[in-house]
Amino acid sequence: TLRNGFSQSLEAMEAIKELINLLAREYGQGRFPELMAQLKALLLDEALAVYRDEYSKDIKSGVLRDLEPDVLSSILMSSLVGYHLANMYFGSGPGGVNRQDFADGLAGLIMREGG
């Protein structure tokens, strides 16, 4: 389900949080631009393409609201990353919302009524 997918994405980000910290430090200083471009392609662009394809099918079948798949993928990726970073840097999800409730709420926002 969508909710499980969001929760799994957050768990995956938690598993690579040391890499995320390293990238934040190195990217912020502009070092290793070739490596950063490769990691962006792998961690961001590829994930967005997979989400876009999945969401496109779900939009056509009426499960998700009628949104552009590219826009929806970007919004959801940004939401998941933002939640993860808030949790990583501040020790809890925004507003104290736990991971599962966040995933449920995010899924609820994009699902079509009765979908």
N, C-alpha and C positions, 0 to 999 in steps of 0.2 A: 504494500500500500504506500501511498504518498507519505503518510505520517512516519512509517518505518524507514522509508528512504531518507527523509530529512534527519531523523534521529541517527541513522547510520552515517550520514555525511558528517554530522557533528562529532560522532565517535571517531571517525577517520581523521578529522582535523585534530582532535585531542591526541591521537596516536602520533601525529607528526608535529606536535607543537614546538619541539626543539628545532626542527627544520624551519618552521615558520618564524621563530625568534631570530634564527641565523639570517634568514632572508631579509627580515625587516632591518636588521643591523647593516647588512652588506648592501642591500638595495638603496637604503637611505644615504649611503656614502657614494653611490654611483660606481662601485667596483664590480668587476666581473659582468659586464653587460651581455656578453655572449651566453654565459651560463644562465643569467636571469631570463634572457629571451627564450631559452630552451625550457626552463622550468615554467615560465608563463604559458608556453604552448602546451606543456604536459598537464600542469595542475589547473589551469584556468580555461584556456581555449578549448581543450579537448573535453573537459567536463561540461562546459557550456554547450558544445555541439551535441553531446549525448543527451543532456537535459532538453535541448531544443527539439530534438527528434522525438523523444518520449512525449513531451508536452504537446507537440503538434498532433500526434495521434490521439491523445486524450482530449484535446480541444475538439477535434473533428468528431470524436465519438460522443461528445456531450458531457464528459466527466468533469472537465475543467471549464471555467468561464472563457468566453470568447475574447482572448487577448492574443497579441502577436507573440508567437513562441520565442523570438529573440528577446523581446522586452521581458516576458515572463521569466525566462531563464536568468537574465541579468538581475532582475529584482530578487529572485529567490536565492541566487548565489550570494548577492550582497547581503541579504538578510541572514543567511547562515554564517557567513564569514564574520559579519558584525556581531552576531550573538557569541560566536566562538571567541573572538578577540576580547569582548567585554568580560566573558567568563575567565579567560586566561589572564588578563591584566588586572581585573578587579575582584576576582575570586567568586563571582556569581553572575548568573544571567541578568540582563537588564531588568530592573524592578523585582529581582528575586525570583523570576519565573524559571522553573526547572526545565531541563532539556525536553522532556516528553510533552509537557504542556506547551512549550514553544513550538515544537514540531506539530502538535495537534492544531494549534491556533493558526500556524502558517498554512497548513493544508486546508483548514476551514475557510481561509480567506480566498483561496483560488478555486475551490470546488464549486461547481454549479449546484444550485439547489436541487436536491434529490439525485445528484450524480454519484 
